[in-house]
Amino acid sequence: MNITTTTTQYISSTDLEQIVNVKFDATFLPVVATSFILFIILYKFINPFLSNILIENYKHLTIAQKIEWSTRINSSINSFTVGIICVYMMIVDRGLDENPLVYKSYLLKTNLSIVIGYLLSDSVIVIIHYKKIGDLFTMSHHLVSMYAFIYVLTLNVMPYFANFRLLAELSTPLVNIRWFLDTLKFPKTSKAFVLNGVLMTLIFFFVRIVAMPIYWWKVYTVAITPLWSHMGHFRYVLINVCIVLDIINLYWFSKMVQGCLRILKPVHRTKHG
């Protein structure tokens, strides 16, 4: 059977032609640059200015805390924006699900450009201030994510999987809120701290841990199609990058569960003591 005429949903002559003739597409790189510049401006000027006005204790933070404070505001802005667009695309754009290996979506490319610009800006900030806020797992996560997303952005391959991975961003704002509460010295047994901790762990669990088998099942369903063999080294980028990201997410989740248990135990003892 000629693979260009098979009725399998993942193969068509158009898809095969796009894979065989894949070309570097720099159209959205200016959007990446714009995102990078905006996040640097937010980090350097806008976040500190507004925080100083709106947060009474901000002026008492250390230099390292102020640096991380501003980066976490950027992180929350990026995550909220990207997460909303991601969910919208999963619900509305049926083309992603029908063409997971080869598909061009300008909204997805815009979303990826925002993410890449953010990741690049945050990586630069962390490298400059590595002694103060450096974290190996965060840097590894940023670099591996950028590597994969740039492939999708510039070569129009693996679009479904890139969008699915962006779903993980929905857990990030609550992670940052926990850090803000801790930095502002909220009691770990306070309602705000406990509620945020529980919600953070639950949402992280659903969008990053429960999502793993769903993601890998989708990989399996495309790996048994004829088009998969034509994906070349893109297959290894898809698999290897996501294995690394899953390991990092499992590590982070284990730390969250430990922290959540440490908070809930004294709360339980207080109520039943």
N, C-alpha and C positions, 0 to 999 in steps of 0.2 A: 504493500500500500504506500502510495506517495504521501509523505508526512505533510505536504502542503495542502492536501485536500481532505485530511482526516476531520471527522466531526467533533473530536475532543475539544472541549471549551478552551483549552489552553494553547491551541495550535491553530495557526492560520498562515496563509502565504504572506500576509502583511506583517505578522509578528516575526516570522522567520526572516523576512527581508530586513526588518529593523535590527534584529540581532546580528545578522551577517554583516550588515553595513553600518553598525553602530559608530557614531561619530561624536567627538567631544562638542558639547553645546555650552557655550559661555554666556548665553543670554541672560541668565539670572545672577551672574557674579556681581554686577553692580548692586543688586538687591542685598547680597551678602555683605558687601562693603558698607552699604548704608546701615544695615543692621548693626554691624560691628561699631561704626562711628557713633550711632545713637546710644548703644549700650555703654560705650566709653564715656560719653557726655553725661549720661544718667549716673554712672558710677562716680565720676570725678566732681560733678557740679550739682546736679539736680537732687540726687538722693541725700547727700549731706546737708544741703540747704533746707530741704523740706523736713528732714529728720530733726534738725536743730530747732526748727520752729514748732513742730508738732509733738515731739517726744521729749518730755521734761528731763529725763535722765540721760539723754543722748550725749550731752556735753561731758558727762562723767565717765564715759567709756574710754578704754585704752585705745591707743592708735591701732593695734591689731584688731580690736573689736569693731572699731569704726570701719576699717577696711572690709572686714567680713560682713558687717551689717549692710554696707552698700552693695556688696556682691550678692548677698541673699535677696535684697530687694530686686536686683536685676534678674536673679534666678526665678523669683516669684512672678514677675511681669512676663518673662519668657514662657514659663510653664503654663500660666493661665491663658495667654494668647494662643500658644501652640496647641494646648490641650483642647480648647474649645473648637478650633478649626479642625483638629484631628477627629473629634467625635462627630462634628457636622459632616465631614467627608465619609466617615464610616456609615452614617445613616443615609445620606443623600446620593453619594457618587457610587452607583452600582458598577461603573466601569472598573473600579479598583478591584472589586471582588471577582469580576468576570475576566479580568486581564492582569493577574497578579505579577506576571514576569515582565511584561512589556506594555507600558501605558503612559501617555503623556497627560498630566493634569497641571494646569498653570496654578491652581490653588495649592496643590501639594508642593509644587516647586517654590512657590512664595513662602509657604510654611517652612520648608526645609531651609530656605535662604535665611529666614529669621533665626532658626535654630543654629545654623552653622555660624552666623554672625555673632550670636550670643556666646556659643561655645568657644569661638576664637577669642573674643574679647575677655572672657573669663579666664581662659588659659594664659593669656598675656598678663593679666592682673596677678594670677596665682604665681606665675614664674617670677615676676618682678618682686613679689612679696612672699616668696616661698618660705623663708625662715619664720614668717609670722603666721601665715595661714595655709601653708603648703600641705597637701594631702595626696599621697600616692594613688589611692583608689580613685579619688575624684579626677586627678589628671589622666589616669588610665582610661576612665570612663569617657572623658571629654575627647581624648585623642582617637580612641577607637570609634566613637560615635561619629566624629567629623569625617574620619576615613570612609566609613560606610555611606553616610549621607551625601558626601560629595560625589560618589559614584552614581547614586540615584539622581541627584540634581543635574549632573553634567552629561549623563549617558542614557537617562530615561529607562533604567532597568530596575527591577525589583520594587516597583512603587507601592504595592500593597503592603509589603513587609516593612518598608520604611514608615508608612503611615501607622501601621499597627504598633510599631515600637514607640512612636510618639505618644501613644496612649499612656505610657508610663509617666509622662510629665504631670498627669493629674494628681499624683501623690506628692509632688515637690513642694507646693505652697505650705502644706501642713507640716512638712519636715522643717521648713524655714521658720514657721510660726513657733514651733517648739524651741528652736534656737533663740528666737527673739524673746520668748517668755523666760527662758533660762538666763539669758544675758541681762534682762531687766530684773532679775532676782525674784521672780514669782515663786512662791512656795511650790515645791513639787507635788504637794498634796492638795493644792488649790483646785477648784472645779475647772477653771480654764486650762490648767496644765494637764489634769487627768483626762478631761474630755478630748482635748486636742491629741494627747498621746494615744488614746484608744482609736480615735478616728484615723489618725495618721497610720497606725499599724494596720488597721482593717483595709483602708484604701490602698496602701502599699501592697498588701497581700493580694487584693483582687486585680489591680492593674499591672502588677509586676510578677507575682508568683503564680496565681491562678492562670494568668495569661500565657505562661510558658508552654504548657501542654497544648493549648489551642494554637499557639504560634507554630510549634513544631509539627502539629498535625497538618497544618496548612502547607508547611514545607514539604511534608511527605506527599501530599496530594499533587503537588506540582512536580515533585522529583520523579514520579512514575509516568509523566507525560513525555511525549516525543520531543517537545521544545526544550526540555531540561538539558538534554545532551548537547544542545547547541549554545548553552549559556556560557560555556568556557570557564574562565577563572572567576567569573561573577558568582558562580555557585559556591566557591570556597570563601569568597568575601562574605556572602550571606551567612554561611554556616559558622565559620570561624569567629567572625565578629560577634555574632549573637551568643555563642558559647561563652566568650569572655564577658559579655554584658550580663548574662544570666548568672555567672559565678559571682560577679560583683554584687548583683542584686540579692542573691542568696546570702552573701556575707552581710550586707546592710540590713537585711530583714532579720537575721539572727541577732544583730546588735539591737534592733528595735524591740524585738520580743523580750530580750533581757532587760532593757530599760523599762518597758511597759510593766513587766512583772515586779521590778524593783519599786515602781511607783504605786502599783495596785496593792501590794502586800501591806504597807503601812496604812493605807486607806481602809482596807478590810479590817485590820486590827483595831483601828480607831472606832469603826462602826460596831464591832462585836467585842471590843475589849471590856 
